[in-house]
Amino acid sequence: MFQTIDPYVFDNHFEPRTPSPEDQAVFLKDRRVFVLRDGDRIGLPKCGEYDTAYTYLFSVSGIRFFLGKELPDALKKADSFWGYRDLFGQRPEWLAFAAMTGLQIGCWYEDSTFCGRCGNRMAHSPTERAMICPHCGRTVYPRINPVIITAVRDGERLLLTKYARGFDRYALVAGFAEVGETIEETVKREVFEETGVHVKHISFFGSQPWPHSESLLLGFVCDAQDTSITLQRSELSEGIWVTREQVPVQENTLSLTSTMIEAFRLGKI
Ligand SMILES: [Zn+2]
């Protein structure tokens, strides 16, 4: 999966640090990150190249990343700003993951400029990655939205779906956890809402950070109690039961969805 950057180690611990000229710089424009291209590899600029204020982000195996607080004039007209989809699958993998994560945190800072309770300008906590309102004291941390993805089995068959819009390959039932429900209830509700199928025997498969929607994807395997499909047409265009032999071979296993589909095809789940 794309967050697997072994032997590199991601360290998200925050401290109020100041950059050195050689540290990696993350600059955002319109919810995209400035990326350099070197052949088939991506790169980021160095902090020493641009004289601006920086906020420490994280490190990857000792390589430190900083967020530029302002976009330097020299980059305002640059056209090499990339979104999450552009970064997905790029090499080196550890830098693509760092750029996506830097973009997510940078967007969170942008969204946390003003207090959602009283409307005053927020200030950075001196000790942690949090924004604090000096007026009312509200403290805001980066928000992570839980999303379930579930492989629904009927014995030797798997339930595959296609979204009504956007991603056009076969996928698994997925959806956001709602307020007040457990993650197991989310699995049951989403499968029933999208396909009309009731499920049981819910077990955890694995997880994946998903910066596209500021989410943590939680993968589950479960068994169908009934197999008649009634599609939620607003969400899905297709829902079918396929045998292991019929499961499409995945191009890669960068995503949790493709990892789970491939695991079923190979008889691992
Ligand atoms: Zn406030």
Boltz pocket constraint, residues with backbone or C-beta under 6 A from the ligand:
constraints:
  - pocket:
      binder: B
      contacts: [[A, 115], [A, 116], [A, 117], [A, 118], [A, 119], [A, 120], [A, 133], [A, 134], [A, 135], [A, 136], [A, 137], [A, 138]]
      max_distance: 6.0
